[in-house]
Amino acid sequence: MNIKVNGEIIEIEENLSLIQFLQNKNIPEKKIIIEKNKTILSDLNAFLKEGDVLEIIRLVGGG
């Protein structure tokens, strides 16, 4: 199954939740904002579907 993540098409396994996807890609769950199909998500247990479009934004601090 294919999804688009930050503009890149990625093949993933079926029945994968967002939290599982983040763990598989070693992306920490804290300090990120995730937009799925133009909606900001608060539930990382949502399952991904064919054709989903994700934007993952990492928050960084600085001065």
mmCIF file of the C-alpha atoms, coordinates in Angstrom:
data_MODEL
# 
_entry.id   MODEL 
# 
loop_
_atom_site.group_PDB 
_atom_site.id 
_atom_site.type_symbol 
_atom_site.label_atom_id 
_atom_site.label_alt_id 
_atom_site.label_comp_id 
_atom_site.label_asym_id 
_atom_site.label_entity_id 
_atom_site.label_seq_id 
_atom_site.pdbx_PDB_ins_code 
_atom_site.Cartn_x 
_atom_site.Cartn_y 
_atom_site.Cartn_z 
_atom_site.occupancy 
_atom_site.B_iso_or_equiv 
_atom_site.pdbx_formal_charge 
_atom_site.auth_seq_id 
_atom_site.auth_comp_id 
_atom_site.auth_asym_id 
_atom_site.auth_atom_id 
_atom_site.pdbx_PDB_model_num 
ATOM 1  C CA . MET A 1 1  ? 0.000  0.000  0.000  1.00 0.00 ? 1  MET A CA 1 
ATOM 2  C CA . ASN A 1 2  ? 1.320  3.482  -0.830 1.00 0.00 ? 2  ASN A CA 1 
ATOM 3  C CA . ILE A 1 3  ? 1.077  6.716  1.135  1.00 0.00 ? 3  ILE A CA 1 
ATOM 4  C CA . LYS A 1 4  ? 2.766  10.079 0.632  1.00 0.00 ? 4  LYS A CA 1 
ATOM 5  C CA . VAL A 1 5  ? 4.918  11.423 3.469  1.00 0.00 ? 5  VAL A CA 1 
ATOM 6  C CA . ASN A 1 6  ? 6.352  14.931 3.203  1.00 0.00 ? 6  ASN A CA 1 
ATOM 7  C CA . GLY A 1 7  ? 6.026  14.764 -0.578 1.00 0.00 ? 7  GLY A CA 1 
ATOM 8  C CA . GLU A 1 8  ? 7.622  11.303 -0.959 1.00 0.00 ? 8  GLU A CA 1 
ATOM 9  C CA . ILE A 1 9  ? 5.640  8.179  -1.903 1.00 0.00 ? 9  ILE A CA 1 
ATOM 10 C CA . ILE A 1 10 ? 6.345  5.372  0.551  1.00 0.00 ? 10 ILE A CA 1 
ATOM 11 C CA . GLU A 1 11 ? 5.192  1.759  0.457  1.00 0.00 ? 11 GLU A CA 1 
ATOM 12 C CA . ILE A 1 12 ? 3.937  0.470  3.806  1.00 0.00 ? 12 ILE A CA 1 
ATOM 13 C CA . GLU A 1 13 ? 2.287  -2.694 5.045  1.00 0.00 ? 13 GLU A CA 1 
ATOM 14 C CA . GLU A 1 14 ? -1.493 -2.990 5.362  1.00 0.00 ? 14 GLU A CA 1 
ATOM 15 C CA . ASN A 1 15 ? -3.239 -2.302 8.707  1.00 0.00 ? 15 ASN A CA 1 
ATOM 16 C CA . LEU A 1 16 ? -0.509 -0.033 10.022 1.00 0.00 ? 16 LEU A CA 1 
ATOM 17 C CA . SER A 1 17 ? -1.376 2.601  12.601 1.00 0.00 ? 17 SER A CA 1 
ATOM 18 C CA . LEU A 1 18 ? 0.260  6.001  12.626 1.00 0.00 ? 18 LEU A CA 1 
ATOM 19 C CA . ILE A 1 19 ? 2.070  5.211  15.876 1.00 0.00 ? 19 ILE A CA 1 
ATOM 20 C CA . GLN A 1 20 ? 3.444  1.983  14.359 1.00 0.00 ? 20 GLN A CA 1 
ATOM 21 C CA . PHE A 1 21 ? 4.587  3.904  11.275 1.00 0.00 ? 21 PHE A CA 1 
ATOM 22 C CA . LEU A 1 22 ? 6.428  6.441  13.449 1.00 0.00 ? 22 LEU A CA 1 
ATOM 23 C CA . GLN A 1 23 ? 8.087  3.653  15.451 1.00 0.00 ? 23 GLN A CA 1 
ATOM 24 C CA . ASN A 1 24 ? 9.141  1.822  12.264 1.00 0.00 ? 24 ASN A CA 1 
ATOM 25 C CA . LYS A 1 25 ? 10.752 5.031  10.954 1.00 0.00 ? 25 LYS A CA 1 
ATOM 26 C CA . ASN A 1 26 ? 12.364 5.861  14.342 1.00 0.00 ? 26 ASN A CA 1 
ATOM 27 C CA . ILE A 1 27 ? 10.475 9.151  14.535 1.00 0.00 ? 27 ILE A CA 1 
ATOM 28 C CA . PRO A 1 28 ? 9.925  10.203 18.166 1.00 0.00 ? 28 PRO A CA 1 
ATOM 29 C CA . GLU A 1 29 ? 6.284  10.840 19.016 1.00 0.00 ? 29 GLU A CA 1 
ATOM 30 C CA . LYS A 1 30 ? 7.066  13.984 20.993 1.00 0.00 ? 30 LYS A CA 1 
ATOM 31 C CA . LYS A 1 31 ? 7.720  17.386 19.477 1.00 0.00 ? 31 LYS A CA 1 
ATOM 32 C CA . ILE A 1 32 ? 6.036  16.641 16.155 1.00 0.00 ? 32 ILE A CA 1 
ATOM 33 C CA . ILE A 1 33 ? 2.845  17.740 14.459 1.00 0.00 ? 33 ILE A CA 1 
ATOM 34 C CA . ILE A 1 34 ? 1.212  15.390 11.987 1.00 0.00 ? 34 ILE A CA 1 
ATOM 35 C CA . GLU A 1 35 ? -1.196 16.428 9.281  1.00 0.00 ? 35 GLU A CA 1 
ATOM 36 C CA . LYS A 1 36 ? -3.122 13.623 7.576  1.00 0.00 ? 36 LYS A CA 1 
ATOM 37 C CA . ASN A 1 37 ? -5.084 14.553 4.459  1.00 0.00 ? 37 ASN A CA 1 
ATOM 38 C CA . LYS A 1 38 ? -4.978 18.257 5.428  1.00 0.00 ? 38 LYS A CA 1 
ATOM 39 C CA . THR A 1 39 ? -6.224 17.647 9.001  1.00 0.00 ? 39 THR A CA 1 
ATOM 40 C CA . ILE A 1 40 ? -3.991 17.947 12.065 1.00 0.00 ? 40 ILE A CA 1 
ATOM 41 C CA . LEU A 1 41 ? -4.135 14.723 14.075 1.00 0.00 ? 41 LEU A CA 1 
ATOM 42 C CA . SER A 1 42 ? -4.204 14.325 17.827 1.00 0.00 ? 42 SER A CA 1 
ATOM 43 C CA . ASP A 1 43 ? -4.839 10.542 17.794 1.00 0.00 ? 43 ASP A CA 1 
ATOM 44 C CA . LEU A 1 44 ? -1.711 8.629  16.818 1.00 0.00 ? 44 LEU A CA 1 
ATOM 45 C CA . ASN A 1 45 ? -3.664 5.351  16.929 1.00 0.00 ? 45 ASN A CA 1 
ATOM 46 C CA . ALA A 1 46 ? -5.424 6.194  13.651 1.00 0.00 ? 46 ALA A CA 1 
ATOM 47 C CA . PHE A 1 47 ? -4.836 3.632  10.902 1.00 0.00 ? 47 PHE A CA 1 
ATOM 48 C CA . LEU A 1 48 ? -3.283 4.567  7.583  1.00 0.00 ? 48 LEU A CA 1 
ATOM 49 C CA . LYS A 1 49 ? -5.057 3.880  4.291  1.00 0.00 ? 49 LYS A CA 1 
ATOM 50 C CA . GLU A 1 50 ? -4.000 3.664  0.661  1.00 0.00 ? 50 GLU A CA 1 
ATOM 51 C CA . GLY A 1 51 ? -3.394 7.148  -0.719 1.00 0.00 ? 51 GLY A CA 1 
ATOM 52 C CA . ASP A 1 52 ? -3.159 8.956  2.626  1.00 0.00 ? 52 ASP A CA 1 
ATOM 53 C CA . VAL A 1 53 ? -1.027 12.105 2.559  1.00 0.00 ? 53 VAL A CA 1 
ATOM 54 C CA . LEU A 1 54 ? 1.009  12.868 5.669  1.00 0.00 ? 54 LEU A CA 1 
ATOM 55 C CA . GLU A 1 55 ? 3.021  15.932 6.560  1.00 0.00 ? 55 GLU A CA 1 
ATOM 56 C CA . ILE A 1 56 ? 5.251  15.388 9.585  1.00 0.00 ? 56 ILE A CA 1 
ATOM 57 C CA . ILE A 1 57 ? 6.639  18.551 11.117 1.00 0.00 ? 57 ILE A CA 1 
ATOM 58 C CA . ARG A 1 58 ? 9.328  18.369 13.777 1.00 0.00 ? 58 ARG A CA 1 
ATOM 59 C CA . LEU A 1 59 ? 9.372  21.157 16.313 1.00 0.00 ? 59 LEU A CA 1 
ATOM 60 C CA . VAL A 1 60 ? 12.788 22.559 17.187 1.00 0.00 ? 60 VAL A CA 1 
ATOM 61 C CA . GLY A 1 61 ? 13.787 25.238 19.594 1.00 0.00 ? 61 GLY A CA 1 
ATOM 62 C CA . GLY A 1 62 ? 16.531 27.727 19.284 1.00 0.00 ? 62 GLY A CA 1 
ATOM 63 C CA . GLY A 1 63 ? 17.525 31.155 20.129 1.00 0.00 ? 63 GLY A CA 1 
# 
